[in-house]
Amino acid sequence: MKILLIKRGAIGDLLMATPLIRQLKQRLSCDLDIVVGKSASIALINNPYLNETIIIPDQNFALKGILNLSRVLLGLRGKYEYVFVLDKHWYFNWMAKLIGAPVIGYTRDILSNLVLHKSVVYHDINRYQGMYYLDLLCASQLACVDYTDLKLDLTVMTADKLVVEEFIFQNKLTNYVVVVNSGGNNAYEHDGIRMLPLAKITELVRLLLDRGYEVVLLGSGVDINHYQMICASFSNSSRLFNLAGKFQLVASSYLIFRAQHFYTTDCGAMHLGVAANVLDNMTAFFGPTNPAHFLPDAWRSKVAVWHDESIYSPAYSLKGARQNPTPEYFTHIEPRQHLY
């Protein structure tokens, strides 16, 4: 059996989908391929359960890239017995029909359901998103599903560890904390809606430095300028490191694993912490999103900090819809109360 998955991104979403990938492979012993956007594909590097990762430019998943996406999918026509669509928008279900195989996907409206062989209703923002990915396997009726098997797969190679260990050694880090403030900056979002306000994150860094920790600011290239504003408040500190864009994703996961503590917002890096199994040493700040949708119960109680339940909108997580005007999130978070 050959099965194709389709998922444009983002990094956190792909990591939450790795239990589905693992269970598909283990239960069906199938050839398993995925079509995925370039920026998020790094979450699947060395994934042992995938046969082929078909990487395409992120813009090809947008409506303006329909011709390019069509060419890719038509080139795969007739090669698969089933197609699983991991995105929720009806557009991707319709595009998946180009493969010429039964499509299993999500339905939020009539358009979504018209082309699906088997469907999963996506509507409950209080339910962990990883469960929804496993629902696709359940709906397909191809195999039984284990909803307790939620471990996130991210393969860390020796070379990745050596890069991090060299950095730790060269900079004489003995007691460091990793801080990530990158929610809402990715290939499909650019407004940082899930980031702590500059004053809050700067206060957190100040408190950590005052306690004698080395602080590592970790993120992608899009975080460089924002992190520079944080560093400007501590220009004389030799214990603050701006590593935005410096490490690849897997190496970043290992850097988080080696840290004394990990502070993050709801972003791809939070799922790196889950994959690295640092839940006992992790704090995740939430604002416009519900922690229940992005962390299973057992993990959420350990790491989530959320004070905006009364002002957030489920539509943001369900459909990407924003409130107008956007509420002020994170205002009730006091960094001093969350020092480990």
C-alpha positions as CSV (number, residue, x, y, z in Angstrom):
1,M,0.0,0.0,0.0
2,K,1.2,3.5,-0.8
3,I,-0.3,6.5,1.1
4,L,0.4,10.2,0.5
5,L,0.1,12.9,3.2
6,I,-0.4,16.6,2.3
7,K,0.5,19.3,4.8
8,R,1.7,22.8,4.0
9,G,3.1,23.6,7.5
10,A,3.8,24.8,10.1
11,I,6.6,23.3,12.2
12,G,4.5,22.8,15.3
13,D,1.6,21.3,13.3
14,L,3.9,18.8,11.6
15,L,5.4,17.7,14.9
16,M,2.0,17.2,16.3
17,A,1.2,15.1,13.2
18,T,4.2,12.7,13.8
19,P,2.2,10.3,15.9
20,L,-0.2,9.8,12.9
21,I,2.8,9.3,10.7
22,R,4.3,6.7,13.1
23,Q,1.0,4.8,13.5
24,L,0.3,4.7,9.8
25,K,3.7,3.2,9.1
26,Q,3.7,0.8,12.0
27,R,0.1,-0.5,11.6
28,L,0.0,-0.6,7.8
29,S,3.6,-1.3,6.8
30,C,2.9,1.0,3.9
31,D,5.0,3.2,1.7
32,L,4.4,6.6,3.2
33,D,5.2,9.9,1.4
34,I,4.3,13.5,2.2
35,V,4.0,16.7,0.2
36,V,5.0,19.6,2.5
37,G,6.0,23.3,2.4
38,K,9.7,24.0,2.5
39,S,9.9,26.1,5.7
40,A,8.2,23.5,7.8
41,S,9.8,20.4,6.2
42,I,12.8,20.7,8.5
43,A,10.5,19.2,11.2
44,L,10.6,15.9,9.3
45,I,14.3,15.6,8.7
46,N,15.4,12.0,9.2
47,N,11.9,11.0,10.2
48,P,12.2,7.1,10.1
49,Y,8.6,6.5,9.1
50,L,8.6,8.5,5.9
51,N,9.7,7.0,2.6
52,E,9.8,10.3,0.6
53,T,9.4,13.9,1.6
54,I,8.3,16.0,-1.4
55,I,9.2,19.6,-0.6
56,I,7.6,22.4,-2.5
57,P,7.8,26.3,-2.0
58,D,5.4,27.6,0.6
59,Q,3.8,30.0,-1.8
60,N,2.7,27.1,-4.0
61,F,0.1,26.2,-1.3
62,A,-1.5,29.6,-1.6
63,L,-4.3,30.2,-4.1
64,K,-1.9,32.1,-6.4
65,G,0.2,29.0,-6.5
66,I,-2.6,26.8,-7.7
67,L,-0.9,26.0,-11.1
68,N,2.4,24.9,-9.5
69,L,0.7,22.8,-6.8
70,S,-1.5,21.2,-9.5
71,R,1.5,20.2,-11.5
72,V,3.1,18.6,-8.5
73,L,-0.1,16.6,-7.6
74,L,-0.9,15.6,-11.1
75,G,2.7,14.3,-11.4
76,L,1.8,11.9,-8.5
77,R,-1.6,10.8,-10.0
78,G,-2.2,7.1,-9.8
79,K,0.7,6.3,-7.5
80,Y,-1.2,6.1,-4.2
81,E,-4.1,4.1,-2.8
82,Y,-5.1,6.8,-0.3
83,V,-4.4,10.5,0.3
84,F,-4.6,12.0,3.8
85,V,-5.0,15.8,3.9
86,L,-3.7,17.3,7.2
87,D,-4.8,20.9,6.5
88,K,-8.3,22.0,7.3
89,H,-9.2,24.3,4.5
90,W,-11.6,22.9,1.8
91,Y,-9.1,24.0,-0.9
92,F,-6.6,21.3,0.0
93,N,-9.3,18.6,-0.1
94,W,-10.2,19.6,-3.6
95,M,-6.6,19.8,-4.7
96,A,-6.0,16.3,-3.3
97,K,-8.5,14.9,-5.7
98,L,-5.9,15.4,-8.5
99,I,-4.1,12.4,-7.1
100,G,-6.9,10.2,-8.2
101,A,-7.2,8.2,-4.9
102,P,-9.7,8.3,-2.0
103,V,-9.2,11.4,0.1
104,I,-9.4,11.4,3.9
105,G,-9.6,14.9,5.4
106,Y,-11.3,17.4,7.6
107,T,-14.7,19.0,7.1
108,R,-15.7,22.4,8.4
109,D,-18.3,23.2,5.7
110,I,-20.1,21.7,2.7
111,L,-17.3,22.4,0.3
112,S,-14.9,20.4,2.4
113,N,-17.0,17.3,2.6
114,L,-18.0,17.1,-1.1
115,V,-14.8,15.5,-2.2
116,L,-13.9,13.4,0.8
117,H,-14.0,9.6,1.0
118,K,-13.9,9.7,4.8
119,S,-14.0,12.8,6.9
120,V,-13.3,14.2,10.4
121,V,-15.3,17.1,11.7
122,Y,-12.9,19.7,13.1
123,H,-14.7,22.0,15.6
124,D,-13.5,21.5,19.2
125,I,-10.9,24.0,20.2
126,N,-10.7,22.4,23.7
127,R,-9.3,19.2,22.1
128,Y,-5.6,18.5,21.4
129,Q,-4.8,19.0,17.8
130,G,-2.7,15.8,17.8
131,M,-5.8,13.8,18.5
132,Y,-7.4,15.3,15.4
133,Y,-4.6,14.0,13.3
134,L,-5.1,10.5,14.7
135,D,-8.8,10.9,13.9
136,L,-7.9,10.7,10.2
137,L,-6.5,7.2,10.7
138,C,-9.5,6.2,12.7
139,A,-11.9,7.6,10.1
140,S,-10.1,5.8,7.3
141,Q,-10.8,2.4,8.9
142,L,-7.5,1.2,7.7
143,A,-6.2,0.4,11.2
144,C,-6.9,0.8,14.9
145,V,-5.7,4.0,16.6
146,D,-3.8,4.3,19.9
147,Y,-4.8,7.7,21.3
148,T,-2.4,7.3,24.1
149,D,0.6,7.2,21.7
150,L,1.2,10.9,21.4
151,K,5.0,11.1,21.5
152,L,6.4,13.7,19.0
153,D,9.1,12.4,16.7
154,L,12.2,14.5,16.0
155,T,15.4,12.7,15.2
156,V,18.5,14.3,16.7
157,M,21.7,13.1,15.0
158,T,25.1,13.0,16.6
159,A,26.3,15.9,14.3
160,D,23.5,18.1,15.7
161,K,24.5,17.3,19.3
162,L,28.2,18.1,18.5
163,V,27.3,21.5,17.1
164,V,25.5,22.4,20.3
165,E,28.1,20.9,22.6
166,E,30.8,22.9,20.9
167,F,28.8,26.1,21.4
168,I,28.3,25.3,25.1
169,F,32.0,24.6,25.5
170,Q,33.3,27.6,23.6
171,N,31.0,30.0,25.5
172,K,31.6,28.3,28.9
173,L,27.9,27.9,29.5
174,T,27.3,26.2,32.9
175,N,23.8,27.3,33.9
176,Y,21.9,28.5,30.9
177,V,18.2,29.1,30.2
178,V,16.6,29.1,26.7
179,V,14.0,31.8,25.9
180,V,11.9,31.8,22.7
181,N,9.5,34.6,21.9
182,S,8.3,33.8,18.3
183,G,4.6,33.0,18.2
184,G,2.9,34.1,15.1
185,N,6.1,34.5,12.9
186,N,6.2,31.8,10.2
187,A,5.7,31.3,6.5
188,Y,2.0,32.1,6.9
189,E,1.9,34.7,9.7
190,H,4.0,37.7,10.2
191,D,2.5,39.8,13.0
192,G,3.8,38.0,16.1
193,I,0.4,37.8,17.6
194,R,1.5,35.0,20.0
195,M,4.6,36.8,21.2
196,L,5.0,38.2,24.6
197,P,5.1,42.1,24.5
198,L,8.6,43.5,24.4
199,A,8.4,44.8,28.0
200,K,7.3,41.4,29.3
201,I,10.0,39.4,27.6
202,T,12.7,42.0,28.5
203,E,11.6,41.8,32.1
204,L,11.9,38.0,32.0
205,V,15.4,38.2,30.6
206,R,16.4,40.8,33.2
207,L,15.2,38.6,36.0
208,L,17.0,35.6,34.7
209,L,20.3,37.5,34.3
210,D,19.9,39.0,37.8
211,R,19.7,35.5,39.1
212,G,23.0,34.6,37.5
213,Y,21.8,32.5,34.6
214,E,23.2,32.7,31.0
215,V,20.3,33.4,28.7
216,V,20.1,32.1,25.2
217,L,17.5,33.7,22.9
218,L,16.6,31.1,20.4
219,G,14.6,31.4,17.2
220,S,14.6,31.6,13.4
221,G,15.9,34.4,11.2
222,V,12.7,36.3,11.4
223,D,13.3,36.8,15.2
224,I,16.7,38.5,14.8
225,N,15.5,42.1,14.8
226,H,13.0,41.6,17.7
227,Y,15.7,39.9,19.8
228,Q,18.1,42.7,19.0
229,M,15.7,45.1,20.7
230,I,15.8,42.9,23.8
231,C,19.6,42.7,23.8
232,A,19.8,46.5,23.5
233,S,18.6,46.7,27.1
234,F,21.6,44.5,28.2
235,S,24.3,45.8,25.9
236,N,27.0,45.2,28.6
237,S,26.0,41.6,29.4
238,S,28.3,38.8,28.4
239,R,25.7,36.2,29.5
240,L,23.0,37.0,26.9
241,F,23.2,35.3,23.5
242,N,21.1,36.1,20.5
243,L,21.0,32.9,18.5
244,A,18.1,33.7,16.2
245,G,18.8,32.0,12.9
246,K,22.0,30.4,14.1
247,F,21.0,26.8,14.7
248,Q,19.0,24.4,12.6
249,L,15.8,23.1,14.0
250,V,17.1,19.7,15.3
251,A,20.1,21.3,16.9
252,S,17.8,23.8,18.5
253,S,15.9,21.0,20.0
254,Y,19.0,19.5,21.6
255,L,20.0,23.0,22.9
256,I,16.7,23.2,24.6
257,F,17.2,19.7,26.0
258,R,20.5,20.7,27.6
259,A,19.1,23.9,29.2
260,Q,18.3,24.3,32.8
261,H,14.9,25.7,31.8
262,F,13.0,26.6,28.7
263,Y,10.6,29.6,28.3
264,T,8.5,29.8,25.2
265,T,5.3,31.1,23.7
266,D,2.8,29.0,21.6
267,C,5.0,28.5,18.5
268,G,7.0,25.7,16.8
269,A,9.7,25.9,19.4
270,M,7.2,24.9,22.1
271,H,6.7,21.6,20.3
272,L,10.4,21.2,20.1
273,G,10.4,21.3,23.9
274,V,7.7,18.6,24.0
275,A,9.7,16.5,21.5
276,A,12.8,17.0,23.6
277,N,10.9,15.7,26.7
278,V,11.7,18.8,28.8
279,L,8.2,19.1,30.2
280,D,9.5,19.2,33.8
281,N,11.7,22.2,32.9
282,M,9.5,24.2,30.5
283,T,7.1,27.2,30.8
284,A,4.8,28.1,27.8
285,F,3.0,31.4,27.7
286,F,-0.3,31.5,25.9
287,G,-2.4,34.5,24.8
288,P,-4.7,34.3,21.8
289,T,-4.7,30.5,21.7
290,N,-6.2,27.8,24.0
291,P,-3.5,25.6,25.5
292,A,-5.9,22.7,25.4
293,H,-5.7,22.7,21.6
294,F,-1.9,22.5,21.5
295,L,-0.9,20.5,24.6
296,P,-2.4,17.2,25.8
297,D,-3.9,17.4,29.3
298,A,-0.9,15.8,31.1
299,W,1.6,18.1,29.5
300,R,-0.6,21.3,29.7
301,S,-0.9,21.1,33.5
302,K,2.9,21.1,33.7
303,V,3.9,23.9,31.4
304,A,1.0,26.2,30.3
305,V,0.5,29.8,31.6
306,W,-2.7,31.4,30.3
307,H,-4.7,34.3,31.6
308,D,-6.6,35.4,28.5
309,E,-9.4,32.8,28.4
310,S,-12.0,35.5,28.7
311,I,-10.9,37.5,25.7
312,Y,-9.5,35.0,23.2
313,S,-11.5,33.8,20.1
314,P,-11.7,30.1,19.2
315,A,-12.0,31.2,15.5
316,Y,-8.3,32.2,15.4
317,S,-7.2,28.6,16.0
318,L,-10.1,27.0,14.0
319,K,-10.0,29.2,10.9
320,G,-7.2,31.8,11.4
321,A,-9.8,34.5,11.9
322,R,-8.7,37.6,13.9
323,Q,-10.8,39.7,16.2
324,N,-11.1,43.4,15.2
325,P,-9.7,45.2,17.1
326,T,-7.2,42.7,18.4
327,P,-7.3,42.4,22.2
328,E,-4.3,43.1,24.3
329,Y,-3.0,39.6,25.3
330,F,-0.5,38.6,28.0
331,T,-1.3,41.7,30.1
332,H,-1.9,39.6,33.3
333,I,1.3,37.6,33.0
334,E,4.0,38.6,35.5
335,P,7.3,37.1,34.6
336,R,8.5,37.3,38.2
337,Q,5.8,34.8,39.2
338,H,7.2,32.2,36.7
339,L,10.8,32.0,37.6
340,Y,11.7,28.4,38.2
